[in-house]
Amino acid sequence: MLDNHLVLAGVVRDSPQTRYTPAGIPITSFYLQHRSVQQEAGHTREAVCTLQVLISGESLQEKVQGLEQGSNIRISGFICRANCRQGEYRLVLHGQHIEII
């Protein structure tokens, strides 16, 4: 199996929204905005991105309930292509661990 693990810290951009699958599994979605300064090829570079986060299942729902717009978090999980229309591809972070910082 190949590695697919991402850790990203940032600010919750909007209030998390929870929906339920037909099987009753909660899926919470929100956008995480990241901004940092990184070193690349000996130069300083500002790294900025916004990434959609999906949290599936019961295990993290209690922690997700405490999140609101502006919360600072560190999240880890795996990235996967979102189901997009019209051949558009974007990545989504499927969160497996959340730490409020």
N, C-alpha and C positions, 0 to 999 in steps of 0.2 A: 504494500500500500504506500502511496506517495504522501508526503507531508502536505497538509493544508491547515495551517493554524495562524491566526492573526490576533495580535493584541493591539488595541488602539484606545487612547485616552482622548476625551473631548467633552463637549457640552451638548446636552440634549437640546436639539433645536426646536422641537415642538412637543406638545403633550402626547405621551404614548396613547395609542388607540388599540383596544383589544376587541377581537372578534372571535367567534367560535366556529370550528369546522362542524359539518353535519354529525360527526362522531362525538362532539362536545369538547374537543381539545382546544384550549385557548391559544390564540396566536396574537402576540402583541407586536406592534410595529411603531417605530419612530426613526427619526433621522439624527445622526450623531455628526457634529461639526468638529473637525480636528484642525488645530493650528499649532505648528511647532517650527523650530529652527533646527536644521540638520546639516551635517557636513557631507559634501559630495565632491570627490576629486579635489580635495583640498580647499574648497570654497564653501562659504555659508549659503544655505538655500532655505527659503521659507517654504514649508510644506503645508498646504491647505487642501482639505477635501471635506466633502459631505458624503456620508454613506448611510444607506438605509439599513436598519437593524431589525431582524425578526427574532422573536423569542417564542419558541413553541413548547407547549406542555405546561404541567403544573409546577415543576420544580423551582422555577425562577419567578413565578407570578407574584409571590409576596414581596420580593425585592423590587420588581417592576412597579408594583403599586405605589412605592415610595418615590418614584421618579416623576419629575415635572419639568416643564420647560426651564432651561437654565441649570439643571443639575449637572455637576461635574462627575463623570464616571470613567472607569477603566473597564473595558469589556474584552473578552476573549472568546473566540469561536472559530468557525470556518467560513470561507467565502464560497459563494455559488452564484451562478447566473440566475437572474430573476426571470420569471416568465413574462416576457414583454411582447407586445404586439408589433406588427409591421417590421419584423426582423431587427428590431432595436435590442441591443444587449447592454446590460448593466450588471454590476456586481452587488450582491446583498451579503451582509455579515449575519450569519446565523449564530446568535449569541449562546454561549454555554456557561459563562461565568460573568457576573457583574459585581464590580466593587465601586461603591460611592466614595469619591475622594474629595 
